[in-house]
Amino acid sequence: MLDILQLLEEPDTTIALVGATDNPSKYGHTIYHDLKRKGYAVIPVNPRRQTVGGDTAYPVVGDISEPPTIINFVIPPRVTLNVLKQCLELGLKNVWLQPGADSPEVMEFIQEHDFNYLANACIMVESRLKV
C-alpha cells in the first residue's frame, strides 16, 4: 500500500475534503481552493452546503459515487471520529488529518483499525502542483 504522500503523486488521486466550505475565513475554504488550483480532483463534503466552489458538495462521505483515494479532514476531532467510523464501514482507509482534526481518541481509533494515515500535517504544504 502506498503511503499518503505517495498517493498525492498518483495521477488519478481524488481527495474528499471533509469540512470544505465557501466561507473564506475557514481552512476548509483555503485548502479546497489550494488543492483545486494545484490540479487535484477535490470532492467537497459538508452536510451544511449544497455546493462548494461551484462543485456539488456531499453531506457524507458515503454519498460520493466513486470512492475517493484520500479522505482529508479539516473538522473538529469529535466530528472526525464519527466520519472515521463511516470511512471504516465503507473501507476507505487512506486518511489525512489536518492539524486540529486529531485527538488522542481519533489517533487511537485510526491505529486500532489499521488506517493508512498522515496526521498533524498540512496538505497544502505537502502537496505539489500537478502537471
VOKOL-954835 format. One record per residue: x, y, z of N, C-alpha, C in turn. Coordinates in Angstrom, 3 decimals. Example, Ala and Ser with C-alpha at 12.3 -4.5 7.8 and 13.67 -1.06 7.14 Angstrom:
// VOKOL-954835
        n.x        n.y        n.z       ca.x       ca.y       ca.z        c.x        c.y        c.z
     13.190     -5.690      7.800     12.300     -4.500      7.800     13.200     -3.300      7.800
     12.850     -2.250      7.080     13.670     -1.060      7.140     12.900      0.030      7.870
This chain:
// VOKOL-954835
        n.x        n.y        n.z       ca.x       ca.y       ca.z        c.x        c.y        c.z
      0.836     -1.177      0.000      0.000      0.000      0.000      0.886      1.248      0.000
      0.550      2.199     -0.857      1.301      3.445     -0.922      0.968      4.311      0.286
      1.978      5.021      0.803      1.661      5.928      1.901      0.933      7.150      1.336
      0.403      7.953      2.215     -0.447      9.068      1.802      0.310     10.046      0.885
      1.535     10.356      1.206      2.288     11.280      0.362      2.503     10.715     -1.042
      2.731      9.409     -1.133      2.881      8.781     -2.448      1.566      8.831     -3.224
      0.452      8.687     -2.520     -0.852      8.751     -3.186     -1.088     10.120     -3.821
     -0.551     11.170     -3.214     -0.690     12.510     -3.791     -0.023     12.617     -5.158
      0.970     11.773     -5.395      1.702     11.812     -6.656      1.021     11.019     -7.769
      0.051     10.201     -7.416     -0.640      9.380     -8.409     -1.558     10.255     -9.267
     -1.557     10.047    -10.586     -2.331     10.939    -11.468     -3.850     10.873    -11.275
     -4.369      9.759    -10.822     -5.825      9.629    -10.703     -6.335      9.781     -9.262
     -5.506     10.330     -8.389     -5.900     10.521     -6.994     -7.039     11.523     -6.883
     -8.046     11.149     -6.089     -9.131     12.066     -5.750     -9.096     12.289     -4.248
     -9.429     13.500     -3.843     -9.375     13.872     -2.431    -10.740     14.364     -1.997
    -11.351     13.665     -1.051    -12.591     14.142     -0.443    -12.189     15.040      0.715
    -12.619     16.287      0.679    -12.276     17.239      1.733    -13.481     17.411      2.647
    -13.393     16.779      3.813    -14.474     16.844      4.797    -14.306     18.141      5.581
    -15.277     19.027      5.400    -15.208     20.348      6.003    -14.976     21.432      4.962
    -15.053     21.069      3.678    -14.919     22.061      2.606    -16.038     23.088      2.746
    -15.720     24.334      2.448    -16.713     25.397      2.594    -16.388     26.567      1.678
    -17.388     27.422      1.466    -17.186     28.664      0.725    -16.894     29.833      1.657
    -16.818     29.574      2.947    -16.528     30.626      3.913    -15.023     30.925      3.882
    -14.625     32.092      3.367    -13.201     32.372      3.200    -12.412     32.490      4.505
    -13.081     32.549      5.628    -12.355     32.626      6.904    -12.034     31.240      7.469
    -12.437     30.184      6.769    -12.225     28.816      7.251    -11.137     28.120      6.441
    -10.407     27.229      7.116     -9.376     26.446      6.424     -9.982     25.534      5.359
    -11.210     25.104      5.557    -11.870     24.267      4.556    -12.025     24.969      3.222
    -12.063     26.271      3.227    -12.118     27.077      2.003    -10.729     27.181      1.387
     -9.766     27.540      2.208     -8.393     27.741      1.741     -7.811     26.452      1.168
     -7.987     25.355      1.880     -7.445     24.064      1.431     -8.123     23.616      0.144
     -9.447     23.741      0.099    -10.202     23.331     -1.091     -9.669     24.055     -2.333
     -9.561     25.365     -2.244     -9.134     26.138     -3.413     -7.648     25.933     -3.731
     -6.827     25.717     -2.743     -5.415     25.438     -2.971     -5.242     24.132     -3.744
     -5.929     23.078     -3.317     -5.805     21.784     -3.996     -6.355     21.848     -5.419
     -7.478     22.537     -5.607     -8.043     22.684     -6.957     -7.063     23.442     -7.859
     -6.469     24.514     -7.332     -5.521     25.313     -8.109     -4.315     24.469     -8.525
     -3.930     23.525     -7.682     -2.788     22.662     -7.971     -3.143     21.528     -8.928
     -4.418     21.393     -9.271     -4.829     20.392    -10.254     -5.389     19.105     -9.680
     -5.616     19.041     -8.390     -6.181     17.837     -7.782     -7.684     17.767     -8.003
     -8.198     16.562     -8.101     -9.638     16.335     -8.142    -10.120     16.326     -6.694
    -10.854     17.371     -6.309    -11.283     17.549     -4.928    -12.801     17.445     -4.850
    -13.270     16.649     -3.907    -14.697     16.428     -3.707    -15.076     17.041     -2.361
    -15.911     18.093     -2.369    -16.295     18.705     -1.098    -17.316     17.861     -0.337
    -17.084     17.733      0.974    -18.020     17.022      1.853    -18.380     17.984      2.983
    -19.673     18.321      3.046    -20.161     19.222      4.075    -21.681     19.109      4.120
    -22.242     18.630      5.234    -23.689     18.457      5.303    -24.467     19.773      5.307
    -23.778     20.885      5.473    -24.452     22.193      5.522    -24.372     22.966      4.210
    -23.780     22.362      3.184    -23.607     23.059      1.912    -24.084     22.177      0.768
    -24.713     22.778     -0.219    -25.090     22.042     -1.423    -23.978     22.089     -2.459
    -23.219     23.177     -2.442    -22.079     23.322     -3.344    -20.930     23.988     -2.593
    -19.735     23.781     -3.103    -18.540     24.484     -2.641    -17.745     24.810     -3.902
    -17.423     26.067     -4.073    -16.665     26.465     -5.257    -17.339     26.090     -6.554
    -18.664     25.990     -6.539    -19.411     25.608     -7.729    -19.523     24.108     -7.937
    -18.869     23.309     -7.107    -18.941     21.846     -7.208    -19.985     21.305     -6.238
    -20.631     20.220     -6.611    -21.602     19.574     -5.724    -20.912     19.133     -4.444
    -21.504     19.508     -3.323    -20.996     19.067     -2.018    -21.845     17.899     -1.539
    -21.208     16.932     -0.947    -21.882     15.750     -0.438    -22.056     15.866      1.075
    -23.225     15.479      1.576    -23.448     15.572      3.022    -22.555     14.636      3.830
    -22.313     13.441      3.287    -21.469     12.446      3.963    -20.593     11.749      2.931
    -19.498     11.208      3.386    -18.549     10.525      2.506    -19.214      9.381      1.744
    -20.136      8.691      2.393    -20.805      7.557      1.757    -21.680      7.930      0.579
    -21.988      9.206      0.398    -22.809      9.650     -0.737    -21.999      9.863     -2.013
    -20.689      9.852     -1.912    -19.839     10.054     -3.088    -19.913      8.792     -3.955
    -20.194      8.973     -5.253    -20.424      7.813     -6.121    -19.178      6.956     -6.333
    -18.032      7.565     -6.544    -16.778      6.826     -6.708    -15.937      7.012     -5.449
    -15.453      5.940     -4.842    -14.667      6.093     -3.615    -13.436      6.969     -3.834
    -13.267      8.008     -3.026    -12.085      8.854     -3.158    -10.822      8.129     -2.699
     -9.693      8.565     -3.207     -8.414      7.968     -2.839     -8.030      8.330     -1.412
     -8.200      9.611     -1.074     -7.823     10.129      0.241     -9.004     10.890      0.827
     -9.249     10.678      2.106    -10.228     11.488      2.840     -9.405     12.457      3.685
     -9.568     13.747      3.428     -8.838     14.784      4.161     -9.811     15.456      5.130
     -9.416     15.557      6.387    -10.282     16.080      7.445     -9.827     17.465      7.884
    -10.744     18.415      7.824    -10.487     19.754      8.332    -11.699     20.162      9.187
    -11.983     19.296     10.160    -13.136     19.437     11.046    -12.696     19.159     12.481
    -13.521     19.506     13.464    -13.157     19.243     14.860    -13.024     17.741     15.143
    -12.170     17.378     16.100    -11.920     15.961     16.404    -13.170     15.147     16.722
    -14.140     15.719     17.425    -15.345     14.933     17.773    -16.112     14.533     16.516
    -16.091     15.400     15.507    -16.749     15.086     14.239    -15.869     14.145     13.422
    -14.561     14.357     13.481    -13.617     13.486     12.774    -13.840     12.030     13.154
    -14.004     11.767     14.438    -14.183     10.392     14.903    -15.434      9.764     14.291
    -16.524     10.509     14.222    -17.757      9.983     13.620    -17.570      9.686     12.133
    -16.895     10.574     11.425    -16.671     10.358      9.994    -15.712      9.193      9.777
    -14.713      9.057     10.642    -13.796      7.916     10.534    -14.533      6.592     10.676
    -15.520      6.544     11.538    -16.323      5.319     11.693    -17.058      5.006     10.399
    -17.580      6.031      9.732    -18.231      5.832      8.432    -17.215      5.334      7.403
    -16.034      5.939      7.415    -14.983      5.535      6.473    -14.610      4.065      6.673
    -14.504      3.657      7.921    -14.170      2.268      8.217    -15.225      1.330      7.642
    -16.485      1.658      7.835    -17.579      0.831      7.296    -17.525      0.758      5.774
    -17.076      1.830      5.137    -17.015      1.900      3.676    -15.704      1.357      3.112
    -14.764      1.019      3.987    -13.471      0.521      3.535    -12.554      1.615      3.018
    -12.818      2.857      3.403    -11.989      3.995      2.988    -10.967      4.264      4.088
     -9.754      3.801      3.881     -8.779      3.821      4.975     -7.566      4.711      4.727
     -7.568      5.482      3.632     -6.500      6.452      3.389     -6.982      7.803      3.895
     -6.478      8.212      5.053     -6.971      9.448      5.649     -5.841     10.406      5.980
     -6.162     11.684      5.865     -5.235     12.758      6.166     -5.910     13.658      7.176
     -5.299     13.816      8.332     -5.857     14.642      9.390     -5.108     15.964      9.450
     -5.778     17.030      9.058     -5.193     18.361      9.143     -4.926     18.690     10.606
     -3.983     19.573     10.882     -3.768     19.996     12.267     -5.095     20.487     12.882
     -5.395     19.982     14.063     -6.628     20.346     14.744     -7.757     19.353     14.549
     -7.624     18.428     13.612     -8.677     17.435     13.369     -8.461     16.165     14.190
     -7.290     16.053     14.827     -6.991     14.840     15.581     -7.139     15.077     17.084
     -7.180     13.994     17.786     -7.245     13.976     19.253     -6.698     12.625     19.680
     -6.437     12.419     20.957     -5.986     11.089     21.387     -6.971      9.988     20.988
     -8.274     10.267     21.072     -9.288      9.258     20.703     -9.253      8.960     19.210
     -9.105     10.005     18.414     -9.024      9.832     16.960     -7.792      9.004     16.603
     -6.647      9.346     17.187     -5.416      8.620     16.882     -5.513      7.157     17.305
     -6.103      6.918     18.446     -6.289      5.545     18.907     -7.168      4.766     17.932
     -8.240      5.387     17.461     -9.163      4.728     16.536     -8.470      4.367     15.223
     -7.739      5.315     14.629     -7.119      5.007     13.338     -6.000      3.975     13.467
     -5.325      3.970     14.596     -4.273      2.972     14.796     -4.871      1.593     15.092
     -5.926      1.551     15.874     -6.605      0.271     16.173     -7.145     -0.391     14.922
     -7.587      0.422     13.962     -8.246     -0.115     12.770     -7.363     -0.070     11.525
     -6.064      0.067     11.729     -5.086     -0.018     10.639     -5.365      0.914      9.461
     -5.721      2.153      9.749     -5.854      3.140      8.689     -4.471      3.482      8.151
     -4.401      3.795      6.893     -3.213      4.360      6.266     -3.396      5.868      6.425
     -2.582      6.513      7.250     -2.890      7.895      7.593     -1.657      8.780      7.690
     -1.947     10.077      7.628     -0.978     11.113      7.927     -1.716     12.098      8.821
     -1.129     12.433      9.949     -1.793     13.310     10.913     -0.929     14.519     11.230
     -1.630     15.595     11.551     -0.992     16.816     12.018      0.005     17.382     11.008
     -0.333     17.250      9.735      0.467     17.817      8.650     -0.501     18.486      7.681
     -0.109     19.608      7.140     -0.994     20.352      6.241     -0.830     19.873      4.800
     -1.930     19.492      4.191     -1.904     19.007      2.812     -1.480     20.108      1.842
     -1.720     21.372      2.199     -1.291     22.460      1.316      0.234     22.541      1.246
      0.897     22.245      2.339      2.361     22.270      2.382      2.933     21.048      1.670
      2.326     19.895      1.878      2.862     18.629      1.362      2.504     18.356     -0.094
      1.448     18.987     -0.610      1.036     18.724     -1.988      1.840     19.575     -2.965
      1.889     19.109     -4.180      2.636     19.789     -5.232      1.696     20.102     -6.380
      2.109     21.031     -7.212      1.348     21.369     -8.409      1.317     20.160     -9.322
      0.116     19.754     -9.737      0.004     18.606    -10.645      0.129     19.098    -12.076
      0.852     18.337    -12.872      1.013     18.701    -14.277      0.531     17.610    -15.180
